[in-house]
Amino acid sequence: MHTYCIRGFVFDNFYKLPLAIGLFTYIYGMRRILCIVLFFTATASFSQSDALAKNYFEQGEFEKSLRIYEKLNKENPYRLDYFMGVVQSNQQLENFTEAEQLIKEKLGSGRNFPQLFVELGHNYTLQNKTELATLSYNKAIEIIDENPNFSYIIGNTFQKYSLLDEAVTAYEKAMALSDKLDFNMQLAQIYGEQGKLEKMFDSYLGLVEKNNSYKGNAQRYFSLYTTEDPNNEANLLLKKILLQRLQQNPDVLYNQLLSWLFIQQKEYKKAFTQEKAIYKRLGDNLSGITNLAYIAIADEDYEAGREIVNYIIENSFTPQSKLQGNQILMKMEVKTATAEQYPEVANKFKNLLDEFGRNRETYSLQVDYNQFLAFQANNKELAIENLKSLAKQNLTPYQEAHVKMALADILVFDEKFNEALIYYSQIQKKVQNDVLAQEARFKVARTSYFKGDFEWAQVQLDVLKKSTSQLIANDAMELSLLIRDNSLEDSTQTALKKYARADLLAFQDRNTEAIAVLDDILTNHKGEKIEDEALYKQGLVYEKLHEYTKAESNYLKITEFYSDDILADNAHYRLAQIYEEKLNQPQKAKAQYEAIIFNYADSIYFVEARKKYRSLRGDAIN
């Protein structure tokens, strides 16, 4: 009789072998699965214990966190975070001797943890043993002489305890010992915290000189210290450093950074000087100058804007570049023209279209022209006719969508809502994956809202709340809340319908009529949910009419009676803008910015309010 053996199992029949093999495979597979399950169970257990220990520590229950960390440290002796959990829990319980002994044992274990000398020094500092702490800190720095590669972990641990001078010493020593180590980023941040602005700027510039990809990061850090005020200490210092470096080394990098600084200071002509220097050096394109033109015009510095745009037109080598310059010029013409000048503006548009042609290359200029006809020159019929004709030309899908968007907007302006909805829907199909499609969906919702079809508007808005465009998502959320909040109390939606009508009138620039409808709401629907919305919308319309005192009155009512509602931070911000930019009352502006900082930390205006507040307060650094 033959016997067969498989991994300890004996079988006396050859025909039983397949069964045996199957049985073995099953058992072996189950063992593997069991091992995997046990591994993940243990991992999950450690994760839960770790999270529990952290939670106890954060809640101040240090005895409980100590017990868990001691267990985790025993089971994972090479995990330094668990070890430090034991040390820090002991420190919080003022068991400094125990913490000291633990650190010294770890340092003597033969493994390289040089940052523990910093931890030991910190333990002495907690006991006011300054001399012993200094000896430990010096020992950590001496280790860098032996091995500069330890410098990052040592410097970072110094930073953890705000030992900035020691961190600087560690990083600077390492860079002096090895040209392969670069801690300019860490040093720049520390210098900034120490108020050593010149060293900070030098460190960041050193980074950018080595790798131009750091330029954006450097500008973000510079903006933490510079302000709109050219006489701010940080602004003056950065300008001096950049000019000095430019004289020593005429690299366009310094022109670019000077241009950026002048733009922050709203000194667009000075920025233009730098952009011209860049263009003359590189001579590849006018994009930098073109972007500057858009910025100056958006900030309503039309004098600088015209000078920049004329330079673009004069130096354009291609018809496209020249066309773009003229189009920017026309945007300024439209923005600044009075009603008496509209015929002249229309003729300029016609002359440009005669020069460059009425084709797909000039589609954007044609859109601008027809928007001017509809929204300024009160010739909606001609604008609609022109855009319908343009949409039938041989355009790209994006161009066609852009044209139809302008056409639909004009149809809404003309209260031809159903036809507008058709075009918005076509845009969504034409450019499905583009943000333009999301914008069209929002405009479907807004048009339905103007019509009083609040239910369908809400359906569209619910989809848009998850929009990839934050701006569209925010707009959708605001309109959705307006509809929902004002549909709960009043099933007839009477006040909401009036408000939607006022909103449309404001969109149509029929501002006096819009104010009258909002007055009706404020009189006949007093105390209803919509009251703060009506006050805010009316304030915005008053601002359009330059009636800033009336706008101020509306916003103050919101801050006084609706301080807990969603529009309160908006009202504070609008008041601050009016006081700062229109009424020349900087102290009142500062108070409104301060209200946002202390009472509305989650506001979208928080960051800007903090910057403006510090600027008005006259901080040397921002």
C-alpha positions, 0 to 999 in steps of 0.5 A: 500500500502506498502512502502519500504525505502532504505537509504532515497529512498522510493519505493511503489512497492515490485517488484521495490526493485531489481531495487532500490537495483541496483540503490542504489548500483550503486550510492553508488559505484559511490560515493566511486569511486568519493572519491577515485578519489578525494583522489588521485587527492589531493595527486597528487596535493600535490606531484606536489606542493611539487616538484614545491616548491623544484624545485623553492628552488633549482633554487634560486627562494625563494619567489616562493618556500616560497608561495607554502610551506606556502600553503602546511604547512597550509593544512598539519600542521603536515608535518615537511618537509613543515614547514622546507620548509617555514623556509629555504625559509625565511632564504634564503630571510634573513627573520631571525626574521620570521624564528625564530618566526616560530620555536619558535611557533612550539616548543611551540605547545606542539608537540615534535620536539626537533631537532627544537632547532638545527634549531633555533641555526642554524638560530642564526648562520646565523645571527652570533649570536654565543652565542644564537646559542650555548644556543639552541644547548645545549638545544637540547643536554639537552633534551637527558638527559630527553629522550635518544630516541630523540638522533638520530633525534637531532644528525642527525640534527647536522650532517646536518649542519656539527656540528660534535662535537655537534653530537658526544656529542649527540650520546655519551651521549645517549649511556651512558644513555641507553645500548639499543642505538648504534650509533657506525656507526654514530660516526665512520663516524663522526670520519672519517670526523674529521680525528680522525682515531683511534676513527673511527677504534675503533667504526667500530670494536665495531660494528663488534664485536657485529654483524659480518655481519657489517664486509663487511661494515667496510672493505669498510669504512676502504678502504676509508682511507687505501692505498696500502702503508703499511707506510700510517698513516691509515694503520699503525694505523689500523694494530696497533689497530688490533694487540693490540686487537688480543693480548687482545682477540685472536678472528679470527675476528682480523686475518681476518681483518689483512689478509684483510689489508695485501691483500690491501697492496699486502703483501700476505705472511703476509696475508698467516700467518693470514689465516694459523692462522684462519685455525688452529683455525677453521680447517673447510676448506681451502677456505680462503687460496685458495682465497688468492692463487688466489689473489696472482697469479692474482697479479703475486706474484708467489713466495707467490702463490707457497708457499700458494698452496703447503700448500693447497696441503699438508693440503688437507683432500679430493681429491677434495681439493688436486686437486684444489691446483694442478690445481692452481699450474698448472695455475702458471706453464702455466703463467710463463713457457717459450716455452722450458718448454712447454713439461715439463708442458704438462707432469705435466698435464698428470701426474695429470690426471693419478693420479686423473682420466679423468672424470667429477671430473677433467673436469676443469683441463682437460679444462685447459690442452687443453687450454694450448695445443691450446693457448701455445703449438700450438697443436690445433688439439689435444685440439679440439679432447680431448674437443669433447670427454670430452663433450660427457661424463656424465657431468652436464649441466654447466660442458658441457657448460663450456667444449663447451665454451673452445672448441668453443674458440679454434675453433675461434682461429683456424678460424673455425668460423661456427663450433664455432658458433654451440657450442656457440648456444648450450651453450645458450640453455643448460644453458639459465638462466646462465651468461654463456649463455650471455657470449656465445651470446657475443662470437657469436657476436664477432665471427660474427664480426671476420667473417665480418658479422657485421649485425648479430653481431649487432643484438646479441649485441643489445640484450646484452646491457641489460645484467645482467652482467655489464662486458658483457653489457659493452663489448657489448656496446663497440663492438656495437659502434665500428661497428655502428660508422665505418659503417656509413661513409664507406658503404663498411666497408673496414677499419672495416674489416681490424680492425676486422682482426687485432683484430683476429690476436691479439686474436691469439697472432700473434701480429706482424701481428696485428701491421702491419694490424693496421699500414695499417689502420693508413696509408690508413684510416687516418682521418676516424672514426676508427683511434683512435680505431686502435691507441688504439688497437695497443697500447694494442698489443705493451704492450703485447710485452713489447714495452711500449714506442711505446704504450705510443706514441699511447695513447698520440696521442689519448689524444691529437687528440681524447680527446672528443672521447670514448677512451680518458679516456681509453688512459689516464688510460693505460698511467697512468698504464705504467708510474706507473708500467712499466716506474717508472715515478710516477709524469707522472702517477699522471698527467694522473690519474688527467686528468681522475678525472677532465675531465672524471667524468663518466669514469669507471676508475674514482674511481680507478684513484682517489684512485691511484692519492691520493696514488701517491700524498702521502695523509695520508688518502684516 
